Amino acid sequence: MGITALLWPTFMADFLSQSGGYAVIDGGLATELQRHGADLNDPLWSAKCLVHSPDLIRRDVHLDYLEAGASIITSASYQATIQGFEAKGFSREEGEDLLRRSVEIACEARDIYYERCGKGPCLDQRPILVAASVGSYGAYLADGSEYREEDLIAGIKDEQGGDYGDAVTLETLKAFHRRRVQVLAESGADLIAFETIPNKLEAEAYAELLDEENITIPAWLSFNSLDGINVVSGDSLQECASVADSCKQVVAVGINCTAPRFIHDLILLIRKVTIKPVVVYPNSGETYDGVRKEWVESSGVKKDGDFVSYVGKWREAGASLFGGCCRTTPHTINAISMALSDTLSLH
């Protein structure tokens, strides 16, 4: 067991202590790229920019979030898979290089930010982590299946929302994710963020992979929910969080790409089964239409101020890492950072 492995139990606690007791995560990546003009109508989604416009990721997303106050930025690898790159004509080696590049771009943005801090006024030189993003098998399918459940989107019946069917087994998922996890673990990232996990089976696959491959950097597991009780597949969130809690490499457990109105109760459910730090980074509250491949208005929050009005309650409920997911922006992250600073100043 290496030195890094010995630090797993205290990794996130130490980082949070150095950060003032809480940490701010970045916001939406793909939707922010689109806001800056990127055309992501592609199975690779945000990973398309690794090939065609890496500077857009570095300059207009990562750096903007750092300047907004984020202390954790996630790589543009959510939908970057070796299988997906191969389907677009890249070799296996090229696909692996693009995975590594996603982390390198984030690290470069961090370096640029620190350099700017040394030359002029900016936020203090807080500790900043780079998280290698791993999207679910549903993200690779590029059909929105990590978001959906029956009858919730555009009136379309989908009996396998978050459930990949009997043909996709634990071993299938481990085989699919194995090489990507290996590459990202050795890419220079500080941790791996397994995101938008829609079912218990995929959480079990991740936990087993971390153990089987002797992954030496920590990870967090983050699930999504459409009802405020269960994950998208209908599996119990508490059972899913228990899987994460049992894995020694997992240093935080949480919720992402979920409507803000559900987050408070989901934090309470997670706290019942783990004492590990809780990470929350909801979306804007809009709903993803996997057929039209766009976010549609629902009963979500409309303004950044509305979004961050929840943050104090989430902190009281037991969360300690806060950010945003799809359709949130650097303005959202700055508002979260300011709200947390104001909360701490009152104590």
ChimeraX attribute file (.defattr): number of C-alpha atoms within 10 A of each C-alpha:
attribute: neighborCount
match mode: 1-to-1
recipient: residues
	/A:1	7
	/A:2	7
	/A:3	8
	/A:4	12
	/A:5	16
	/A:6	11
	/A:7	15
	/A:8	18
	/A:9	15
	/A:10	12
	/A:11	19
	/A:12	21
	/A:13	18
	/A:14	12
	/A:15	17
	/A:16	18
	/A:17	11
	/A:18	13
	/A:19	15
	/A:20	11
	/A:21	13
	/A:22	22
	/A:23	25
	/A:24	29
	/A:25	26
	/A:26	28
	/A:27	31
	/A:28	25
	/A:29	27
	/A:30	25
	/A:31	21
	/A:32	21
	/A:33	19
	/A:34	14
	/A:35	13
	/A:36	13
	/A:37	10
	/A:38	18
	/A:39	14
	/A:40	17
	/A:41	12
	/A:42	12
	/A:43	19
	/A:44	23
	/A:45	21
	/A:46	25
	/A:47	27
	/A:48	23
	/A:49	20
	/A:50	21
	/A:51	11
	/A:52	10
	/A:53	13
	/A:54	17
	/A:55	14
	/A:56	18
	/A:57	26
	/A:58	23
	/A:59	16
	/A:60	18
	/A:61	25
	/A:62	30
	/A:63	23
	/A:64	21
	/A:65	27
	/A:66	25
	/A:67	16
	/A:68	23
	/A:69	25
	/A:70	27
	/A:71	25
	/A:72	25
	/A:73	28
	/A:74	26
	/A:75	30
	/A:76	31
	/A:77	26
	/A:78	26
	/A:79	25
	/A:80	28
	/A:81	27
	/A:82	24
	/A:83	16
	/A:84	18
	/A:85	23
	/A:86	14
	/A:87	12
	/A:88	13
	/A:89	10
	/A:90	15
	/A:91	14
	/A:92	14
	/A:93	12
	/A:94	14
	/A:95	21
	/A:96	21
	/A:97	14
	/A:98	23
	/A:99	28
	/A:100	22
	/A:101	20
	/A:102	28
	/A:103	26
	/A:104	19
	/A:105	21
	/A:106	26
	/A:107	24
	/A:108	15
	/A:109	25
	/A:110	23
	/A:111	14
	/A:112	15
	/A:113	20
	/A:114	19
	/A:115	12
	/A:116	14
	/A:117	15
	/A:118	12
	/A:119	8
	/A:120	8
	/A:121	8
	/A:122	15
	/A:123	14
	/A:124	10
	/A:125	13
	/A:126	13
	/A:127	15
	/A:128	22
	/A:129	19
	/A:130	23
	/A:131	27
	/A:132	30
	/A:133	27
	/A:134	27
	/A:135	20
	/A:136	26
	/A:137	22
	/A:138	21
	/A:139	23
	/A:140	22
	/A:141	14
	/A:142	18
	/A:143	16
	/A:144	21
	/A:145	25
	/A:146	31
	/A:147	27
	/A:148	28
	/A:149	25
	/A:150	15
	/A:151	12
	/A:152	16
	/A:153	18
	/A:154	13
	/A:155	9
	/A:156	14
	/A:157	13
	/A:158	15
	/A:159	14
	/A:160	16
	/A:161	23
	/A:162	30
	/A:163	23
	/A:164	20
	/A:165	10
	/A:166	6
	/A:167	7
	/A:168	13
	/A:169	14
	/A:170	16
	/A:171	12
	/A:172	13
	/A:173	20
	/A:174	18
	/A:175	13
	/A:176	18
	/A:177	22
	/A:178	16
	/A:179	16
	/A:180	20
	/A:181	24
	/A:182	16
	/A:183	14
	/A:184	27
	/A:185	23
	/A:186	14
	/A:187	18
	/A:188	16
	/A:189	23
	/A:190	20
	/A:191	24
	/A:192	24
	/A:193	23
	/A:194	24
	/A:195	22
	/A:196	28
	/A:197	31
	/A:198	32
	/A:199	27
	/A:200	24
	/A:201	20
	/A:202	26
	/A:203	25
	/A:204	18
	/A:205	21
	/A:206	27
	/A:207	22
	/A:208	16
	/A:209	20
	/A:210	23
	/A:211	13
	/A:212	10
	/A:213	13
	/A:214	14
	/A:215	19
	/A:216	20
	/A:217	22
	/A:218	25
	/A:219	29
	/A:220	25
	/A:221	28
	/A:222	25
	/A:223	27
	/A:224	29
	/A:225	32
	/A:226	19
	/A:227	15
	/A:228	20
	/A:229	17
	/A:230	21
	/A:231	29
	/A:232	29
	/A:233	26
	/A:234	19
	/A:235	18
	/A:236	17
	/A:237	27
	/A:238	21
	/A:239	18
	/A:240	26
	/A:241	25
	/A:242	18
	/A:243	23
	/A:244	28
	/A:245	22
	/A:246	12
	/A:247	17
	/A:248	15
	/A:249	25
	/A:250	28
	/A:251	24
	/A:252	26
	/A:253	30
	/A:254	28
	/A:255	27
	/A:256	25
	/A:257	28
	/A:258	30
	/A:259	26
	/A:260	25
	/A:261	18
	/A:262	17
	/A:263	27
	/A:264	20
	/A:265	14
	/A:266	25
	/A:267	23
	/A:268	16
	/A:269	20
	/A:270	25
	/A:271	20
	/A:272	11
	/A:273	18
	/A:274	18
	/A:275	13
	/A:276	22
	/A:277	21
	/A:278	26
	/A:279	26
	/A:280	30
	/A:281	27
	/A:282	27
	/A:283	23
	/A:284	29
	/A:285	25
	/A:286	21
	/A:287	24
	/A:288	22
	/A:289	20
	/A:290	18
	/A:291	12
	/A:292	11
	/A:293	14
	/A:294	14
	/A:295	16
	/A:296	14
	/A:297	13
	/A:298	13
	/A:299	11
	/A:300	17
	/A:301	18
	/A:302	13
	/A:303	12
	/A:304	18
	/A:305	14
	/A:306	14
	/A:307	24
	/A:308	24
	/A:309	13
	/A:310	16
	/A:311	24
	/A:312	16
	/A:313	13
	/A:314	24
	/A:315	19
	/A:316	11
	/A:317	18
	/A:318	17
	/A:319	27
	/A:320	20
	/A:321	24
	/A:322	28
	/A:323	29
	/A:324	27
	/A:325	24
	/A:326	23
	/A:327	21
	/A:328	24
	/A:329	25
	/A:330	26
	/A:331	17
	/A:332	25
	/A:333	29
	/A:334	24
	/A:335	21
	/A:336	28
	/A:337	24
	/A:338	15
	/A:339	18
	/A:340	19
	/A:341	13
	/A:342	12
	/A:343	13
	/A:344	13
	/A:345	8
	/A:346	6
	/A:347	5
